[in-house]
Amino acid sequence: MLSPEQIESRLDRILLKVQKPGRYVGGELNITVKDWDTVKTKVALVFPDIYDIGVSNVGLKILYDEINQREDALAERAYSVWVDMEAEMRGCGIPLYSLESKQPLACFDIIGFSLPYETLYTNALNVLDLAGIPVRSAERDGSHPIVIAGGHSTLNPEPMHAFIDAFVIGEGEEVIHDIINVVMSLRATEGSEAISSSNGRLLRRSASRNDILKALARIPGVYVPNFYEPHYLDDGTLSHIDNLLDDIANPVVKRMVAKLPPPPTMFVVPNIGIVHNRVSVEIMRGCTRGCRFCHAGMITRPVRERSVEEVVEAAAQAIEKTGFEELALLSLSSSDYTYVVDLVNAISERFKGQKLTISLPSLRIESVSIDLMDKLREHYSGGFTLAPEAATERMRRIINKYISDDEIIETTREIYRRGWTTIKLYFMIGHPSETMEDVQAIADLAKRVIAEGRKVAGMKVKLHVGFNTFVPKPQTPFQWVAVDTRENILEKQDLLRRNLRDRNIKLSWNNPDDTLLEAWLSRGDRKIAEVVYTAWKNGAKFDAWGDQAKFEVWMAAFDEHGLDHAFYTHRQRRTDEVFPWEHITAAVRKNFLFQDFRMSLEGQIRVDCRLNCFACGILPTFSDLRRENPGEVWQCPDVKSPSRKIAADLPVVGD
């Protein structure tokens, strides 16, 4: 294994041969560098995409801060390297290393992947291989790091079960400390005997790797796939999923924090331009709107809000420490934050006279008030991003995002009237029961928006219309429905392109092949792991990058393993079907999700659950957590409503 000094020496010979060598050198402002030899437990936090994207990842920023506050542990960062750098590293025998200390990833005790979306899976395998770590969990021994993963995509971890030792289900701020404590206590302590393994790495004489995994499996919110076994029916669907240890959870319930901890403020200032060069402060976690298509909205319940004072103070500290000139106030629905106008007022006052841009990335049309627009005027730049998702009343009822066309027109008109020239409208195509008339309505609504904008602000107004294709995700009411076919997707995209030819309207859409890949990986079972492995071995990586995509490689991988890809996409799931993710839960009951799915078929909507509790299941789970960890958080209202009885009276569907 190369030393950090040897790695640096070899890097000197190759860095000038690759694009953006600043991605690979480290040494940024605000990094944390600890004494490697005195810290007990070392954690490598990995975002398996390039530096330009990974540095902005909020989840890793939080964990980096949490771990480095400990005296007995350190966290360092690593990212996927671009194809030119990978070729040079493999040619020179340089393993993937951390940016802070240039230590090979194989020398860390824990490697933690952030997997917010499924198209990072092949990159994760590539990271392990480039680090010299066996890609398959079963092939690792006591000399190798414990490989964990978390993020939204891991609410169905099965397609990656063969490669990840343990998955964190849910929120990581507290569970990461539990994981570190387990690994630290069971790995060899200072002075214990150690020998070298056949591959030259240090083999720790301590608890066996299997014992460590057993201990991890007993941590609430941690899923160790090695200790669960799926059983299949003759038609290829699941019969049930057994846990192989008596004292581990089945289902594994997502980990939640009762009160959001203080947000990180010591942001790493990158060496090069990155996707989001800004301070990010999470103002609220969770959403109460209940959009049936929204994976994040379902799995991050309940809502917890930070106070205005905490957000403003964190923003001030972070801006002072970084020099960034943009502040992003993050949440799934920023305009639903209870004190959003007060917050914008407080930030405007605190940073008065400074060149600070405020961005609210997630605004809901029905909660963007004129008052809020006026408050944002001084510091808000660029355009407004709004997401109607659908353009007919019928479709909005199906997806439970009901807003009228008049509300959309009025809101966009007022935005244009106040001097903003660009609005982005995001739609989805491929929703359940969608017709070509529903798709045509997207074009008609977009034309109305820009026409109204021109009436109040002239011909300078611009409109960006995005229309990605819907993928029904696990743990949502639409997990039972099929993905739209490739032929339908292309026909709908063509209709919108033909009907929205205007030089001031910019269109964006995704490739149907990308939609299908996302669907296979998000809705797959354990058999998909072999497809992932074969696709990676045959050159698939950077699957989210259009110029790197190798769709034919994925199709060939399905054929090689005798799997029908349409089984995972173009098939309506049975109402009594056992899902591959049945043993994982976001604490929202399957029976509630089925009730919501049935309501969608009838065009029935649910109001915001801040107004009425629908007994989704999160309340009792979270209330127990709050009793153990009291904090000032918002929780579901404890109201008596007919919907509680409705939910209770429904037939049980695998609940």
N, C-alpha and C positions, 0 to 999 in steps of 0.2 A: 504494500500500500504506500503510495507516495506521501511524503510529508508536505505540509503547507509551503515550505520553502522550495521544494522541488516543483510543486504545482506552479508557483509564481514564476519560477525560472522558465518553465516550458511555455507558460502563457506569454511571456515576453517575446517568444519567437513566432507566435501566431496571431496576436491581437490585431496587428495592422493588416492582416489578410482578410478580415471579416467586416461585415456591415456593423456599424454602431458598436465599436469595442467598449463603449461606456456601459453597455449592458452587463459586462462580465468582470468589472474590476472592483466593485464595492467601494468602500471608503466614503460613502455619502454623509452629509450632515445629518445628525440626530440618530445615527445607528448606535446600537449598544454592543460594545465589545467587552467581554469578561475574560478573566484568566482561565483558559481552557483546563489547565492542570489542577485547579483547586475547586472547580464547580463539579458537583456530584453527577448531575443528570443533564445531558445535552439533547436539545430538541431542534431538529431542522424543520422549519415550516416551509412547505413547498406549494407554490401556485404553478400548476403544470401548463403554463403558457408563457409567452415571452415576457421579459422584464417590463416592457412598455405598458403591458396590461396588468401584470401581476402586482406591481408596486401599489396600484390604486385599490387593491382588494381590501375592503373594510374588515372582513372577518379575520384575515391574517394580521392586520394592524392591531386589532383587539387582542388576539392571542399573543402576539409579540410583546405587547405591553404587559399583559397579565403574567406571562412567564418570567420576563426579565425583572419584574418587581421582586421575585424570589431571590434570596441569597444562594440557595442551594441548586439552582437550575439556570440554564441559559437558553435563549432562543436565537437562532440565526436563520437567514433566508436563502432560498434557492428557487430558481425559475427554470423553465424549459429554455434550452438554447436553440437559436434558429439553425436551420439546416446547414448553413455554411460553417458555423461554429462547431456543430456536432461533428461534421466531417473532419475538421482540423483536430478536435479533441480526440476522436477515435484514432486518427492517424498518429498522434503523438502519445497515446496512452494516458491521457489526462482524464481521470474520473470526474463526474459531476461533483461540485464542491459548494460550500456555503460562501456567500459574499463577504461576511464579516471577518472570518478567520482563515479562509481558504482550506478548511478541513474537508476531506472527502466525506460525502454523505454517509458512507458505510461506517464511519467512525462514531456516528451519533447513536444515542440510546433509543431515540424515538424519531421517526419521520412522520410528520403530519401533513397530509394532503388536504387542500381545500378543493372540493369538487362541486362548485355551484351549478354547473351544467354538464350534461352527459357527453358532449363532444370533446371533453378533456380526457376521456378514459384512455385512449391510446397514448396520449402524451404522458400520462401517469406511468404506464408501463415502460415507456421509453426513458423516463427519468430514472426508474429503478435499474434498468439495464445499463444506462450510461454511468450510473453510480457503482456498477459492479455488484449489485444486490440481486439475488435470484428473483425473477419476476413473480413466480408462484409462491404463495405463502408456505405450501407444504414442503418446499425445497430449502427453506431457511433453517438455520440452526442457531445455537446460542451465541454465535459470534456476530449475528446480524441484528440490525435495529428492529424494534417493534414498529410495524408500519400501520398507521391509523389514517382514517379519512373521515371528513365531515363535510357538511354543506347540503344545500337543498336537494341535490340529486340523490343523496344517500337515503332519502325516505323510501326508495326502492334500491337497496344495496346489492341485490342478487346478481346482476350482470358483472359486478366486480368482486364477487365473493371469493374467487380463487386467488386474488392478488393482494387483498388487504387483510391484515391480521384482525383488526378491530375497527368498527365503525362507530362514530359518535352520532347518535340520533338526536337532533335538536340543537340546543344552544350550548356553546362551548366554554363560556366564561368560568363556570365552576367545575365542570367535569374534567377539564384539562388538568386541574390540580389533583383531582382524584387519580387520574391516569398516571401522572408523574409520581405521585406518592406510592402507588402500587409498584411501578417499575423500579423506583429507587429502593424500596424496601426489599424487593426480591432479587435484584441484581447484586453482584458481589459488592461488599463494602470495602472500605480502604483497608489494605493489609491482607485481604483474603487471597488465597492461592489462585493463580491463573496459569493457563498453559496456552500454547499456540495451536490453532487448528491447522489442518492440512493446507488451507488456503492462505495461511500466514497471518490471519486476523487473530485478535485476542479472543480466546474462548473463556468466558467468565465461569468460574466454579461457584455457582449460586443455584437458585431455584431453576428448574428446567424451563425451557421456553413454553412448554405446555402448561406448566404450573402458573406462569405469568399470564397466559391467555385465560386460564380458568379464573384467576383473580380479577382480571379485567372484565370478564363476562358477568361478574357479580355486581359490578358498578351500575347503578341505575342509569339508563340511557345509553349503555354501551352494548353493542351487538358484535359477538364473535361468531362468524358464520361456521367455523369448524365444529361448533357444538349444537348445530341445528341440522335436521335432515328433512328434505322435502320428499313427499310420496305422490306419485302421479297416477292418474286414471288412464284408461286405454286411449282416450281421445287427446292425450297430451296436456290436458289441464291438471291442476293440482287436486289431490284428495285432501291432504293435510300436511302440516309441518310440525315435526316433533322437536322438542328440545332434548338433547342427549345427556344433560346434567339436571338433576332434580332441583337444584337451588339457583337456577337462573330464570329470568323472566321470559314468558311467552304469552302475550306479545311484549316486545320491548317498547316501552313508552318513552316518547321523546323527553329529553331533559329540558327543563325550563328554569329560568332565573326569576325569582319573585320580584326583585327590583333591579332595574338596569344599573350596573355599576358605573362609576364615573367614566366618561368617554376618554379614549386616549387623546393626548395633546402633543406628544413628541413624535410628529410624523417625519418619516424619512424623506429628505429632499433629494429627488433623483438626480443622477448625473446627466441625463438626457431628457428631451421632451417626451412626455408620456401621455396616455389617453386622458387622464384626469389629473391635471397639475393643480391641486386645490386642497384645502382643508375640508374634511367631511365630518359632520357631527350628526349622529343619529338622534333625532328628536323624539321618535316614537317607534315602537316595535309592535307588529301585529296590525290587523285590520278587521273591522266589524261589518263590512259591506256585504260579504257573502257572495261575491261574483263566482258563479259555478265553474268557470273555466280557470280560475286563478289558483295555481298551486301555492304560491307564496302566501296568499291571503288565508288559505285553509291551514297551512302547517305552522304559521307563526302566531296563531292565537295564543293567549288573549292579548288585548292592547295594553301596553305599558308606556306611559309618557314620562319624559324628563321635564323638570321644571324649567321655566323661562330663564331663571337665574343660572341654573346649571349649564344650560346650553350656551348662554351668552358668555359666561366665564370660560368655558372650555374653548369656545371659538377664539376669544381674546388671547388665551394662552397659546393656542396652536398657531395663530397668525403671527404672534410675536416670535415664536421659536422657529418658524419656517420662512417667513417673508412672503408666503403665498398671497395672491390678490383676489382669490375667489373662495367663497364659502358656500358649500353645499349643505343644505339642511335635509337630511335623509329620512325617509320613511316610505312605506308603501303608498301612503296617501297624505301628503304633507298638508294639504288644505283641510284635512279632517282633524288635525292636531287642535285640541281644544282651545289653545291660547295662541293660535297662529298670528293673529293681528297684533296681539301684545308682543309676541316674539319679534316680529318684523319691526315694530316700533322700537323695541329695546335695542335691537342690533343697529338700526339706523342711528339711534342716539349715541350708542357706544362708539360707532365707527364714523361718526359725522366728520366730513371733510377728508376722509381717507379714500383712496381709490380701491374700494372693495366692491366686488361683484357678488351678489347673492343669487344662488340658484335653488329653486324648489323643483326637483326633478319629477315629482309625482303629484300632479294636481288633478282633482276631479271637477268636471264641468259644473256639477250642481252645487259645489261648495267653494267655487272661486267667486268671491263677492267683489263688487265694485270697490268696496272699502279696501279690500286686500290689494287689488290692482293699484289703487292710488298710493298705498303705503309702499309698494314695491318699486315705485317709479325711480327713486333716487339711485338705488343700488342694483336693480335687476336689469340685466342686459340680455341680448340675444332674443330668442323667440319663446313663446309659450308652447308647451307640449301637453296636449289633451288627448284622452283615449276614449272615444265613444264606443269602440270595439265592434259595434254593429250599427246599421243605419235604418232599420225598420223597427217599429214598435213590437212586432211579433218576435223578432230575433232578440231584442233587448229583454223581453219577458223570459224567453228561454234561457238566456245566460244570466238572468237576475241582475242586469245593470240597466234599470229603466230610467231613461231621461228622454225628454221630448225633443224633437227637432227644433222647436222654438227656443228651448233652453240653450241648445248648442249654438243656434244662430245669434241669440242675444249675447251670450258670453263672448263668442268670437268677435262680434261687432264691437263690443266695448273694449276688447283688447286692442283691436285695430284703431279704434277711436282715440285711445290714449297714447298712440305713438309707436307701438310695436308693429313692425312691418312683417314679421314672419310668425306663422303659427304652424305647429306640427300636429296633425291628426293621425292617430294610430287606430287601425282597424284590424280585425282578424277575419279571414275567410276560412271556410271549412267547419264552421260551427254545426252542431247537430241540427238536422232538419232544414238546413239552409237551401234556398233555391236561387236560381239565376236572377230572379226579381230582387231578392235581398242583396245580391252583389251589385246589381245595377243601381240600387238605392245608395250605395257608397259613393258612386260617381256623381249621382244627382245631388247628394248632400254636399259633397266637396265643391261642386260648382256653385251651389247656393252660398256657401261660406265665403268664397273668394269674391263673388258678385256683391255681397253685402259689404265686404271689406273695401271694395273699390268705391262704393257709394260714400263711405265716410272718410277714406284715406287716400283715394286716388289709385292710379295704376301701379304704384310702387309696391303694393302689398304682395306678399308671397305666401304660398301654402305648400307644405310638405305633407304628402299623404303616404303613409306606410301601411302595407297590408301583408302581414305575415300569415302563415297557415297555422291553424289551431292544432295542437297536439294534446289529446286528453291525458292528463297526468294522474299518477297514483295519488291516493288520499284526497281526491276531489269528487264532487258529485258526478262528473262526466267520465269517471274511470271505467264505466260500463260501455261507453260508446266507441265506435270504430273511427279510425282516421280516414279522412277523405282520400279518394283515389288520386293517383298521379294525373290521370286524364282529366278529372274534374278540376283539380288545382290549376292545371295549365289553361283550361278553358276559362276559368274565372279570372285568372291573371290577364289573359288576353283581352277579355271584356273590359277590364278596368284601364288597361293601357290604351285601348282604342277610344274609350270615352273620356279620357282625361288628358287630351292633347292641348296643353296651354303652356306657354313659355314660362309663366310664373307659378306653375304647379309642378313640383318635383315629386317623382314617384320612387318608392323603394319597395322591394319584395324579396322573399327568400326563394331559393331554389327548391323545387319539390323533393329533390334527392336529399337535401339537408333535413327537410321535414320528416321523411321516412326514417333516416338514420336516427334522429332524435327520438322518434317514436319507438323504434326497436330497442334502443338503449334504456329508455325511461320505463317501458312497459314489459320488459323482458323478464325471463326467469333465469335459473342458474345455467341453463343450456347456452344462453347467450354469451357466457364468459368465454367459451371456446371460440365463438365467432370473433369476439374482441381480440383474443390472443392471436388467432390466425390472421386476421386483418392487419394487426400490428406487425407480425412477423413478415407479412408480404408488403409492407411499406406504408400502411395507413398511419398518419399522425397529422397534427394540426388540422383536424377534420372540420373545424369551424372556419378555416381559411379557404376561400373559394379557389385560389390558385394551387392549393395543396390537396384538395379533396380528391379521393380515389374511390368513387362510388362503386366502380366495377370490382374493386378489391373486396369490398364488403359483400357484394352479391356472390362472388366466388367463394367467400368464406362460408356463407349460408349453405351453398351447394356442397361444399366439402364435408360439412357436418350433417348433411341430410335434413336440414331444417327448412321449413316453409316460412319465408319472411312475412308473408301475408297473415300467417297465424297470429302474429304479434300486433298487426296494424289494422287490417281490413276485416275485422271480425267483431261483431257486437258480443260483448261478454254476457254470459248467462247471469240472470239475477241472483242465482245461488252459487255462482262460481267462487272458488277459493283463489284469491289473487296470489301471485308470487311474493307480494309484500304483506301478506296476511299477518305475519308475525312481527310486523313493525307498525306502530301507530303514532300518529301525531296528537292523540288524545281526543280527536273528534271521532265520535262513534260511527262505525260503518253503517249502522241502521239509520242514523241521521243523514248521512250522505245519500243513502238510497232513497230516503223520503224526499230529499231535495231533488234528486234525479227524477223521481216520479212527478214532482211538481213542475219540473221543466217541460215534461211531455204535455202537461196541461196548460202551459203558459202562465203558471202562477208565480208570483214574486214573493220574496221575503223582504221585509223592511230591514234597515240597519239594526243589527242586534244590540246596539246601545239603547234603542228605543223599546225593544221587546226581546226577552230571552227565549230562544228556541230549543233549549236543552240539547245542545250539540255534544255535550260530554266534557268540554274543557273546564267548565265551572267547578265541579267537584274535585277534579284532579288538581286544578290550580289553587283552589281554596285550601286543600290540605297542605300544599307547598307554602302558602302564605302564612299558615299557622306556625309552620316551622321557621319561616324566614319573613317576619313582618316587615313591611315597607310601604311607602306611600306610592301605591300604584292604582291604576284604574282596573276594575274588574267587572265582569258581566253583572248586570242588575239582577238582584234576587227577586224577580217578579213572578206573580202567578199569572199564567197565560194559558189559553186553550192549546197553544202549540206544544206545551209540555205533555199534555194528555195525548195529543195526536202522535207525538214521537214515541210515547210509551206504548201506544196501542198498535203500532205497526208490526207486521210479522218480522221476526228476527231473521236477518240475512247475514249469517256468519258473525254475529256480534259477540 
